[in-house]
Amino acid sequence: MALTCIIVDDEPLARSLLEYFIQNTDEVELLGSYDNARKAIEFLDLINCEVDMVFLDLQMRQHTGLDLIDKLKSKSLRYIITSAYPQSFLKEYQTQHFEWLQKPIRYETFLETIEKVKESKSENKISKSEQNNGISNLSQ
């Protein structure tokens, strides 16, 4: 099953490149591409945040990528930060829910990042299944 995603980046060329990468892999399904955080938040609210990951630029004209992260506060959503800035810029946000793609993005790096997200989702499913089994065993 393909991972679902949206793109949030105010640079048309950056969005186009990610759209091209996504179109060339069966691993990811693009649900939407937005040039600002406000439009992305409206879409995510509409679909109840039912998306696996967000390719997200940090520096945008209207709202920043950090504004979107703060607004959503989703525990299951993975953020793929796409930025020309160094990764250390995000120290306060370092969690298991982040991956980093340095601009300009290379296709090989894109694929490696998708693989990390898939592995993480798989580990989370196993962990939740084990927790549910533990709860079932306790109730018997």
DSSP file (Angstrom, degrees, kcal/mol; ACC not computed):
  #  RESIDUE AA STRUCTURE BP1 BP2  ACC     N-H-->O    O-->H-N    N-H-->O    O-->H-N    TCO  KAPPA ALPHA  PHI   PSI    X-CA   Y-CA   Z-CA
    1    1 A M              0   0    0      0, 0.0     2,-0.1     0, 0.0    25,-0.0   0.000 360.0 360.0 360.0 133.9    0.0    0.0    0.0
    2    2 A A        -     0   0    0      1,-0.1    26,-0.3    26,-0.1     2,-0.2  -0.413 360.0-115.7 -74.9 146.5    1.4    3.4   -1.0
    3    3 A L  E     -a   28   0A   0     24,-3.0    26,-3.4    -2,-0.1     2,-0.3  -0.586  30.1-133.0 -74.1 142.2    2.1    6.1    1.6
    4    4 A T  E     +a   29   0A   0     -2,-0.2    49,-1.7    24,-0.2    48,-0.7  -0.756  33.3 165.7 -99.0 148.7   -0.1    9.2    1.2
    5    5 A C  E     -ab  30  53A   0     24,-2.2    26,-3.3    -2,-0.3    27,-0.7  -0.964  27.5-149.0-152.1 166.1    1.3   12.7    1.2
    6    6 A I  E     -ab  32  54A   0     47,-1.3    49,-2.8    -2,-0.3     2,-0.4  -0.933  19.1-134.9-131.4 161.4    0.9   16.3    0.5
    7    7 A I  E     -ab  33  55A   0     25,-1.9    27,-3.1    -2,-0.3     2,-0.4  -0.958  15.7-174.6-116.2 134.7    3.5   18.9   -0.5
    8    8 A V  E     +ab  34  56A   0     47,-3.0    49,-2.7    -2,-0.4     2,-0.3  -0.912  31.0 127.4-131.0 105.1    3.7   22.4    1.1
    9    9 A D        -     0   0    0     25,-2.4     6,-0.1    -2,-0.4    27,-0.1  -0.945  49.0-148.2-158.9 132.8    6.2   24.7   -0.5
   10   10 A D  S    S+     0   0    0     -2,-0.3    25,-0.1    49,-0.2     3,-0.1   0.519  78.5  91.0 -84.3  -3.6    5.9   28.2   -1.9
   11   11 A E     >  -     0   0    0      1,-0.2     4,-2.3     2,-0.0     5,-0.2  -0.831  65.6-155.8 -92.7 113.6    8.6   27.6   -4.5
   12   12 A P  H  > S+     0   0    0      0, 0.0     4,-2.6     0, 0.0     5,-0.2   0.869  93.0  51.4 -56.8 -39.3    6.9   26.3   -7.7
   13   13 A L  H  > S+     0   0    0      2,-0.2     4,-2.2     1,-0.2     5,-0.2   0.893 109.2  49.9 -67.1 -38.6   10.1   24.5   -9.0
   14   14 A A  H  > S+     0   0    0     -3,-0.2     4,-2.1     2,-0.2    -1,-0.2   0.916 112.5  47.4 -65.0 -43.0   10.6   22.7   -5.6
   15   15 A R  H  X S+     0   0    0     -4,-2.3     4,-2.8     1,-0.2    -2,-0.2   0.933 111.7  50.9 -62.0 -45.4    6.9   21.5   -5.7
   16   16 A S  H  X S+     0   0    0     -4,-2.6     4,-2.3    -5,-0.2    -2,-0.2   0.890 109.0  51.0 -60.9 -40.5    7.3   20.4   -9.3
   17   17 A L  H  X S+     0   0    0     -4,-2.2     4,-2.5     2,-0.2    -1,-0.2   0.939 112.3  45.5 -64.6 -46.3   10.4   18.4   -8.6
   18   18 A L  H  X S+     0   0    0     -4,-2.1     4,-2.7     2,-0.2    -2,-0.2   0.907 111.6  52.7 -63.2 -40.9    8.8   16.6   -5.6
   19   19 A E  H  X S+     0   0    0     -4,-2.8     4,-2.3     1,-0.2    -1,-0.2   0.908 109.9  49.4 -59.2 -41.8    5.6   16.0   -7.7
   20   20 A Y  H  X S+     0   0    0     -4,-2.3     4,-1.2     2,-0.2    -2,-0.2   0.927 111.1  48.7 -63.0 -46.3    7.9   14.5  -10.5
   21   21 A F  H  < S+     0   0    0     -4,-2.5     3,-0.5     1,-0.2    -2,-0.2   0.922 112.4  48.6 -59.5 -44.4    9.7   12.2   -7.9
   22   22 A I  H >< S+     0   0    0     -4,-2.7     3,-1.5     1,-0.2     6,-0.3   0.892 107.6  54.3 -64.9 -40.4    6.3   11.1   -6.5
   23   23 A Q  H 3< S+     0   0    0     -4,-2.3    -1,-0.2     1,-0.3    -2,-0.2   0.763 105.2  56.8 -63.6 -24.3    4.9   10.3   -9.9
   24   24 A N  T 3< S+     0   0    0     -4,-1.2     2,-0.4    -3,-0.5    -1,-0.3   0.188 102.0  61.8 -97.8  16.9    7.9    8.1  -10.6
   25   25 A T    <   -     0   0    0     -3,-1.5     3,-0.5     3,-0.2     0, 0.0  -0.998  62.5-151.3-138.6 145.0    7.5    5.8   -7.6
   26   26 A D  S    S+     0   0    0     -2,-0.4    -1,-0.1     1,-0.2    -4,-0.1   0.487  89.0  79.1 -85.5  -4.2    4.7    3.4   -6.7
   27   27 A E  S    S+     0   0    0    -25,-0.1   -24,-3.0     1,-0.1     2,-0.4   0.682  92.6  46.4 -78.2 -19.7    5.6    3.9   -3.0
   28   28 A V  E     -a    3   0A   0     -3,-0.5     2,-0.5    -6,-0.3   -24,-0.2  -0.974  59.7-158.8-135.0 138.4    3.8    7.3   -2.6
   29   29 A E  E     -a    4   0A   0    -26,-3.4   -24,-2.2    -2,-0.4     2,-0.5  -0.972  19.2-140.1-115.6 124.0    0.4    8.8   -3.5
   30   30 A L  E     +a    5   0A   0     -2,-0.5   -24,-0.2   -26,-0.2     3,-0.1  -0.728  21.5 176.9 -85.9 122.0    0.2   12.6   -3.8
   31   31 A L  E     -     0   0A   0    -26,-3.3     2,-0.3    -2,-0.5   -25,-0.2   0.673  65.8 -15.9 -95.7 -21.6   -3.1   13.9   -2.4
   32   32 A G  E     -a    6   0A   0    -27,-0.7   -25,-1.9     2,-0.0     2,-0.4  -0.947  47.9-143.9-177.1 156.2   -2.4   17.6   -2.8
   33   33 A S  E     -a    7   0A   0     -2,-0.3     2,-0.3   -27,-0.2   -25,-0.2  -0.994  25.0-175.1-134.7 125.4    0.3   20.2   -3.5
   34   34 A Y  E     -a    8   0A   0    -27,-3.1   -25,-2.4    -2,-0.4     3,-0.1  -0.912  29.3-150.2-129.6 147.3    0.0   23.7   -1.8
   35   35 A D  S    S+     0   0    0     -2,-0.3     2,-0.3   -27,-0.2   -27,-0.1   0.411  84.7  29.8 -95.9   1.7    2.0   26.9   -2.0
   36   36 A N  S  > S-     0   0    0    -27,-0.1     4,-1.5     1,-0.1     3,-0.1  -0.993  76.2-117.4-156.0 160.3    1.3   27.9    1.6
   37   37 A A  H  > S+     0   0    0     26,-0.4     4,-2.8    -2,-0.3     5,-0.2   0.847 108.2  61.5 -66.3 -36.6    0.6   26.4    5.0
   38   38 A R  H  > S+     0   0    0      1,-0.2     4,-2.2     2,-0.2    -1,-0.2   0.922 105.8  46.0 -58.9 -46.2   -2.9   27.9    5.3
   39   39 A K  H  > S+     0   0    0      1,-0.2     4,-2.1     2,-0.2    -1,-0.2   0.893 113.2  50.5 -63.8 -39.5   -4.2   26.0    2.3
   40   40 A A  H  X S+     0   0    0     -4,-1.5     4,-2.9     2,-0.2    -2,-0.2   0.913 109.3  50.4 -65.5 -42.4   -2.6   22.8    3.5
   41   41 A I  H  X S+     0   0    0     -4,-2.8     4,-2.6     2,-0.2     5,-0.2   0.911 109.0  52.1 -62.2 -42.5   -4.2   23.1    6.9
   42   42 A E  H  X S+     0   0    0     -4,-2.2     4,-1.9    -5,-0.2    -1,-0.2   0.920 112.6  45.6 -58.9 -44.2   -7.6   23.7    5.3
   43   43 A F  H  X S+     0   0    0     -4,-2.1     4,-1.9     2,-0.2    -2,-0.2   0.935 113.1  48.8 -65.2 -46.5   -7.1   20.5    3.3
   44   44 A L  H  <>S+     0   0    0     -4,-2.9     5,-3.5     1,-0.2     6,-0.3   0.863 110.9  50.8 -64.1 -35.8   -5.9   18.4    6.2
   45   45 A D  H ><5S+     0   0    0     -4,-2.6     3,-1.1     3,-0.2    -1,-0.2   0.902 108.1  54.1 -63.4 -40.7   -8.8   19.6    8.4
   46   46 A L  H 3<5S+     0   0    0     -4,-1.9    -2,-0.2     1,-0.3    -1,-0.2   0.872 115.9  36.8 -61.9 -39.4  -11.1   18.6    5.6
   47   47 A I  T ><5S-     0   0    0     -4,-1.9     3,-1.3    -5,-0.1    -1,-0.3   0.214 114.4-111.6-100.5  15.8   -9.8   15.1    5.4
   48   48 A N  T < 5 -     0   0    0     -3,-1.1    -3,-0.2     1,-0.3     3,-0.1   0.835  66.4 -68.0  58.1  35.1   -9.2   14.8    9.2
   49   49 A C  T 3 <S+     0   0    0     -5,-3.5     2,-2.0     1,-0.2    -1,-0.3   0.754  84.2 160.0  61.0  26.0   -5.4   14.7    8.8
   50   50 A E    <   +     0   0    0     -3,-1.3     2,-0.3    -6,-0.3    -1,-0.2  -0.506  32.5 107.1 -82.4  73.8   -5.6   11.3    7.1
   51   51 A V        -     0   0    0     -2,-2.0   -46,-0.1    -3,-0.1    27,-0.1  -0.984  63.9-140.6-146.7 147.3   -2.3   11.5    5.4
   52   52 A D  S    S+     0   0    0    -48,-0.7    26,-2.3    -2,-0.3     2,-0.3   0.875  77.6   2.0 -80.0 -37.8    1.0    9.7    6.1
   53   53 A M  E     -bc   5  78A   0    -49,-1.7   -47,-1.3    24,-0.2     2,-0.5  -0.988  52.7-143.8-153.5 158.3    3.4   12.5    5.5
   54   54 A V  E     -bc   6  79A   0     24,-2.5    26,-3.3    -2,-0.3     2,-0.7  -0.988  12.9-146.7-125.9 121.2    3.9   16.1    4.6
   55   55 A F  E     -bc   7  80A   0    -49,-2.8   -47,-3.0    -2,-0.5     2,-0.5  -0.813  37.1-174.1 -81.7 118.1    6.8   17.4    2.4
   56   56 A L  E     -bc   8  81A   0     24,-2.8    26,-2.7    -2,-0.7     2,-0.3  -0.960  27.7-150.8-133.6 122.7    7.2   20.7    4.1
   57   57 A D  E     - c   0  82A   0    -49,-2.7    26,-0.2    -2,-0.5     3,-0.1  -0.673  11.9-152.2 -82.0 143.3    9.4   23.8    3.4
   58   58 A L  S    S+     0   0    0     24,-0.5     7,-2.1    -2,-0.3     2,-0.9   0.905  79.6  56.9 -82.6 -44.4   10.2   25.8    6.5
   59   59 A Q        +     0   0    0      5,-0.2     2,-0.3     6,-0.1   -49,-0.2  -0.787  66.8 151.1 -99.0 103.6   10.6   29.2    5.0
   60   60 A M        -     0   0    0     -2,-0.9   -24,-0.1    -3,-0.1   -25,-0.0  -0.894  50.4-115.4-127.5 160.3    7.5   30.4    3.2
   61   61 A R  S    S+     0   0    0     -2,-0.3     3,-0.1     1,-0.1    -1,-0.1   0.924 103.9  23.8 -64.0 -49.7    6.2   33.9    2.6
   62   62 A Q  S    S+     0   0    0      1,-0.3     2,-0.4    -3,-0.0   -26,-0.1   0.980 132.1   4.4 -84.7 -70.7    2.9   33.8    4.5
   63   63 A H  S    S-     0   0    0     -4,-0.0   -26,-0.4     3,-0.0    -1,-0.3  -0.890  76.8-124.4-115.2 147.1    3.1   31.1    7.2
   64   64 A T     >  -     0   0    0     -2,-0.4     4,-1.3    -3,-0.1     3,-0.3  -0.401  25.1-110.2 -84.9 166.8    6.2   29.1    8.0
   65   65 A G  H  > S+     0   0    0     -7,-2.1     4,-2.2     1,-0.2    -7,-0.2   0.834 120.5  60.0 -61.8 -32.2    6.4   25.3    8.0
   66   66 A L  H  > S+     0   0    0     -8,-0.5     4,-2.7     1,-0.2    -1,-0.2   0.842  98.3  58.1 -66.4 -32.2    6.8   25.5   11.7
   67   67 A D  H  > S+     0   0    0     -3,-0.3     4,-2.1    -9,-0.2    -1,-0.2   0.918 107.3  47.4 -59.9 -43.2    3.4   27.2   11.9
   68   68 A L  H  X S+     0   0    0     -4,-1.3     4,-2.4     2,-0.2     5,-0.2   0.925 111.9  49.3 -65.1 -44.6    1.8   24.2   10.2
   69   69 A I  H  X S+     0   0    0     -4,-2.2     4,-2.4     1,-0.2    -2,-0.2   0.933 112.5  47.7 -60.3 -46.6    3.6   21.8   12.5
   70   70 A D  H  < S+     0   0    0     -4,-2.7    -1,-0.2     1,-0.2    -2,-0.2   0.871 112.7  49.7 -62.9 -37.2    2.5   23.7   15.6
   71   71 A K  H  < S+     0   0    0     -4,-2.1    -1,-0.2    -5,-0.2    -2,-0.2   0.903 116.8  39.2 -68.9 -42.3   -1.1   23.9   14.3
   72   72 A L  H  < S-     0   0    0     -4,-2.4    -2,-0.2    -5,-0.2    -3,-0.2   0.932  70.0-178.9 -79.1 -46.3   -1.4   20.2   13.5
   73   73 A K     <  +     0   0    0     -4,-2.4     2,-0.4    -5,-0.2    -3,-0.1   0.858  22.2 172.0  46.9  41.4    0.4   18.6   16.5
   74   74 A S        -     0   0    0     -5,-0.2    -1,-0.2     1,-0.1    -2,-0.1  -0.651  30.5-159.4 -85.4 134.6   -0.3   15.2   14.9
   75   75 A K  S    S+     0   0    0     -2,-0.4    -1,-0.1     1,-0.2    -2,-0.1   0.728  91.6  42.2 -83.0 -23.4    1.4   12.2   16.5
   76   76 A S  S    S+     0   0    0      2,-0.1     2,-0.3   -25,-0.0    -1,-0.2   0.633  91.3  98.4 -99.7 -14.9    1.1    9.9   13.5
   77   77 A L        -     0   0    0    -24,-0.1     2,-0.5    -5,-0.0   -24,-0.2  -0.550  62.3-146.3 -78.2 134.4    2.0   12.4   10.7
   78   78 A R  E     -c   53   0A   0    -26,-2.3   -24,-2.5    -2,-0.3     2,-0.5  -0.870   7.8-149.7-101.1 133.8    5.6   12.3    9.4
   79   79 A Y  E     -cd  54  98A   0     18,-3.3    20,-2.4    -2,-0.5     2,-0.8  -0.906   5.3-163.1-104.9 123.3    7.1   15.6    8.3
   80   80 A I  E     -cd  55  99A   0    -26,-3.3   -24,-2.8    -2,-0.5     2,-0.4  -0.891  18.6-148.6-103.9 100.8    9.7   15.6    5.6
   81   81 A I  E     -cd  56 100A   0     18,-2.6    20,-3.5    -2,-0.8     2,-0.6  -0.567  11.4-166.6 -76.3 125.7   11.4   18.9    5.9
   82   82 A T  E     +cd  57 101A   0    -26,-2.7   -24,-0.5    -2,-0.4     2,-0.3  -0.940  30.2 138.1-114.8 109.1   12.6   20.2    2.5
   83   83 A S  E     - d   0 102A   0     18,-1.8    20,-2.2    -2,-0.6     4,-0.1  -0.994  58.3-140.4-152.7 152.6   15.0   23.1    3.1
   84   84 A A  S    S+     0   0    0     -2,-0.3    18,-0.1    18,-0.2    -1,-0.1   0.535  82.7  95.1 -86.3  -9.0   18.2   24.7    2.0
   85   85 A Y  S    S-     0   0    0      1,-0.1    -2,-0.1     2,-0.1    18,-0.1  -0.461  90.3 -90.3 -81.9 154.6   19.0   25.5    5.6
   86   86 A P    >   -     0   0    0      0, 0.0     3,-1.8     0, 0.0     4,-0.2  -0.264  32.5-118.0 -63.4 151.4   21.1   23.2    7.8
   87   87 A Q  G >  S+     0   0    0      1,-0.3     3,-2.0     2,-0.2    -2,-0.1   0.780 108.4  73.3 -61.1 -28.7   19.3   20.4    9.7
   88   88 A S  G >  S+     0   0    0      1,-0.3     3,-1.6     2,-0.1    -1,-0.3   0.679  76.0  82.1 -62.5 -15.4   20.5   21.9   13.0
   89   89 A F  G <  S+     0   0    0     -3,-1.8     3,-0.3     1,-0.3    -1,-0.3   0.766  90.8  51.3 -56.9 -26.1   17.9   24.7   12.4
   90   90 A L  G X   +     0   0    0     -3,-2.0     3,-2.3     1,-0.2     4,-0.5   0.095  66.5 127.5-102.9  21.6   15.2   22.3   13.8
   91   91 A K  G X  S+     0   0    0     -3,-1.6     3,-1.3     1,-0.3    -1,-0.2   0.852  73.9  53.1 -50.5 -41.2   16.8   21.3   17.1
   92   92 A E  G 3  S+     0   0    0     -3,-0.3    -1,-0.3     1,-0.3    -2,-0.1   0.698 112.6  45.8 -70.2 -15.7   13.8   22.2   19.2
   93   93 A Y  G <  S+     0   0    0     -3,-2.3     2,-0.5     2,-0.1    -1,-0.3   0.306  76.4 135.7-106.3   7.8   11.6   20.0   16.9
   94   94 A Q    <   +     0   0    0     -3,-1.3     2,-0.3    -4,-0.5    -3,-0.0  -0.421  28.2 131.8 -64.5 111.7   13.8   17.0   16.7
   95   95 A T  S >  S-     0   0    0     -2,-0.5     3,-1.2     0, 0.0    -2,-0.1  -0.873  73.9 -91.2-145.2 178.8   11.5   14.0   17.2
   96   96 A Q  T 3  S+     0   0    0     -2,-0.3    -2,-0.1     1,-0.2    24,-0.0   0.559 115.4  72.9 -71.8  -6.2   10.9   10.7   15.5
   97   97 A H  T 3  S+     0   0    0    -19,-0.1   -18,-3.3     2,-0.0     2,-0.4   0.305  85.8  81.8 -92.3   9.9    8.3   12.4   13.3
   98   98 A F  E <   +d   79   0A   0     -3,-1.2     2,-0.3   -20,-0.2   -18,-0.2  -0.918  45.4 175.9-122.3 142.2   10.8   14.3   11.2
   99   99 A E  E     -d   80   0A   0    -20,-2.4   -18,-2.6    -2,-0.4     2,-0.4  -0.889  23.5-135.7-127.9 165.0   13.0   13.5    8.2
  100  100 A W  E     -d   81   0A   0     -2,-0.3     2,-0.5   -20,-0.2   -18,-0.2  -0.984  16.9-176.1-130.8 127.4   15.2   16.0    6.4
  101  101 A L  E     -d   82   0A   0    -20,-3.5   -18,-1.8    -2,-0.4     2,-0.4  -0.967  21.3-144.9-120.3 113.8   15.7   16.5    2.6
  102  102 A Q  E     -d   83   0A   0     -2,-0.5   -18,-0.2   -20,-0.2     4,-0.2  -0.612  34.8 -90.2 -78.5 130.5   18.3   19.2    1.9
  103  103 A K  S    S+     0   0    0    -20,-2.2     2,-0.1    -2,-0.4    -1,-0.0  -0.634 112.7  52.7 -80.1 142.2   17.6   21.3   -1.2
  104  104 A P  S    S-     0   0    0      0, 0.0     2,-0.3     0, 0.0    -2,-0.1   0.482  94.0-146.2 -73.0 139.4   18.4   20.7   -4.0
  105  105 A I        -     0   0    0     -4,-0.1     2,-0.3    -2,-0.1    -2,-0.1  -0.570   5.5-148.8 -82.5 132.0   16.8   17.3   -3.5
  106  106 A R     >  -     0   0    0     -2,-0.3     4,-2.3    -4,-0.2     5,-0.1  -0.772  18.8-126.7 -98.0 147.1   18.3   14.3   -5.3
  107  107 A Y  H  > S+     0   0    0     -2,-0.3     4,-2.5     1,-0.2     5,-0.2   0.883 109.8  54.2 -59.5 -41.0   16.0   11.4   -6.3
  108  108 A E  H  > S+     0   0    0      1,-0.2     4,-2.1     2,-0.2    -1,-0.2   0.905 109.9  47.0 -61.3 -41.8   18.2    8.8   -4.5
  109  109 A T  H  > S+     0   0    0      2,-0.2     4,-2.2     1,-0.2    -1,-0.2   0.893 109.7  54.2 -67.2 -39.8   17.9   10.8   -1.3
  110  110 A F  H  X S+     0   0    0     -4,-2.3     4,-2.2     1,-0.2    -2,-0.2   0.939 109.8  47.0 -55.6 -49.8   14.1   11.1   -1.8
  111  111 A L  H  X S+     0   0    0     -4,-2.5     4,-2.1     1,-0.2    -2,-0.2   0.882 110.1  52.6 -64.1 -39.0   13.8    7.3   -2.2
  112  112 A E  H  X S+     0   0    0     -4,-2.1     4,-1.9     1,-0.2    -1,-0.2   0.898 109.7  49.6 -62.0 -40.1   16.0    6.7    0.9
  113  113 A T  H  X S+     0   0    0     -4,-2.2     4,-2.2     2,-0.2    -2,-0.2   0.907 108.6  51.7 -66.8 -42.1   13.7    9.0    2.9
  114  114 A I  H  X S+     0   0    0     -4,-2.2     4,-2.5     1,-0.2    -1,-0.2   0.907 108.6  52.6 -59.5 -41.8   10.6    7.2    1.7
  115  115 A E  H  X S+     0   0    0     -4,-2.1     4,-2.5     1,-0.2    -1,-0.2   0.903 107.6  51.2 -62.2 -41.9   12.1    3.9    2.8
  116  116 A K  H  X S+     0   0    0     -4,-1.9     4,-2.4     2,-0.2    -1,-0.2   0.907 110.6  48.8 -60.9 -42.7   12.8    5.3    6.3
  117  117 A V  H  X S+     0   0    0     -4,-2.2     4,-2.6     2,-0.2    -2,-0.2   0.921 111.0  50.0 -65.1 -43.5    9.2    6.5    6.6
  118  118 A K  H  X S+     0   0    0     -4,-2.5     4,-2.3     1,-0.2    -2,-0.2   0.924 111.8  48.1 -60.2 -45.0    7.9    3.1    5.5
  119  119 A E  H  X S+     0   0    0     -4,-2.5     4,-2.4     1,-0.2    -1,-0.2   0.910 111.9  49.8 -62.3 -42.3   10.1    1.3    8.0
  120  120 A S  H  X S+     0   0    0     -4,-2.4     4,-2.4     2,-0.2    -2,-0.2   0.915 110.8  48.8 -63.5 -44.3    9.0    3.6   10.8
  121  121 A K  H  X S+     0   0    0     -4,-2.6     4,-2.2     1,-0.2    -1,-0.2   0.898 111.2  51.1 -62.5 -39.7    5.3    3.1   10.0
  122  122 A S  H  X S+     0   0    0     -4,-2.3     4,-2.1     2,-0.2    -2,-0.2   0.910 110.2  48.7 -64.2 -42.7    5.8   -0.7    9.9
  123  123 A E  H  X S+     0   0    0     -4,-2.4     4,-2.5     1,-0.2    -2,-0.2   0.893 110.3  51.8 -63.4 -40.0    7.6   -0.5   13.3
  124  124 A N  H  X S+     0   0    0     -4,-2.4     4,-2.5     2,-0.2    -2,-0.2   0.885 108.5  50.8 -64.7 -38.7    4.7    1.6   14.7
  125  125 A K  H  X S+     0   0    0     -4,-2.2     4,-2.4     2,-0.2    -1,-0.2   0.916 111.5  47.6 -64.2 -42.8    2.1   -0.9   13.5
  126  126 A I  H  X S+     0   0    0     -4,-2.1     4,-2.5     2,-0.2    -2,-0.2   0.927 112.2  49.8 -63.6 -44.4    4.0   -3.8   15.1
  127  127 A S  H  X S+     0   0    0     -4,-2.5     4,-2.1     1,-0.2    -2,-0.2   0.912 112.2  46.9 -61.1 -44.5    4.3   -1.9   18.3
  128  128 A K  H  X S+     0   0    0     -4,-2.5     4,-2.5     2,-0.2    -1,-0.2   0.889 111.4  52.0 -65.5 -39.1    0.6   -1.0   18.4
  129  129 A S  H  X S+     0   0    0     -4,-2.4     4,-2.4     2,-0.2    -2,-0.2   0.910 109.6  49.0 -63.2 -42.4   -0.3   -4.6   17.6
  130  130 A E  H  X S+     0   0    0     -4,-2.5     4,-2.2     2,-0.2    -2,-0.2   0.896 111.3  50.0 -64.5 -39.3    1.8   -5.9   20.5
  131  131 A Q  H  X S+     0   0    0     -4,-2.1     4,-2.1     2,-0.2    -2,-0.2   0.922 111.1  48.8 -64.0 -43.6    0.2   -3.3   22.8
  132  132 A N  H  X S+     0   0    0     -4,-2.5     4,-2.4     1,-0.2    -2,-0.2   0.893 110.5  50.7 -64.1 -39.9   -3.3   -4.4   21.7
  133  133 A N  H  X S+     0   0    0     -4,-2.4     4,-2.6     2,-0.2    -1,-0.2   0.901 109.2  51.9 -63.7 -40.7   -2.4   -8.1   22.2
  134  134 A G  H  X S+     0   0    0     -4,-2.2     4,-1.7     1,-0.2    -2,-0.2   0.901 110.7  47.3 -61.7 -41.8   -1.1   -7.3   25.7
  135  135 A I  H  X S+     0   0    0     -4,-2.1     4,-1.5     2,-0.2    -2,-0.2   0.893 111.8  50.8 -66.6 -40.4   -4.4   -5.6   26.6
  136  136 A S  H  X S+     0   0    0     -4,-2.4     4,-0.5     1,-0.2    -2,-0.2   0.912 109.7  50.2 -63.6 -42.0   -6.4   -8.5   25.2
  137  137 A N  H >< S+     0   0    0     -4,-2.6     3,-0.7     1,-0.2    -1,-0.2   0.856 108.4  53.1 -65.9 -34.0   -4.4  -11.0   27.2
  138  138 A L  H 3< S+     0   0    0     -4,-1.7    -1,-0.2     1,-0.2    -2,-0.2   0.837 106.2  53.0 -68.6 -32.4   -4.9   -8.9   30.4
  139  139 A S  H 3<        0   0    0     -4,-1.5    -1,-0.2     1,-0.2    -2,-0.2   0.541 360.0 360.0 -83.2  -5.1   -8.7   -8.9   29.9
  140  140 A Q    <<        0   0    0     -3,-0.7    -1,-0.2    -4,-0.5    -2,-0.1   0.462 360.0 360.0 -88.1 360.0   -9.0  -12.6   29.6
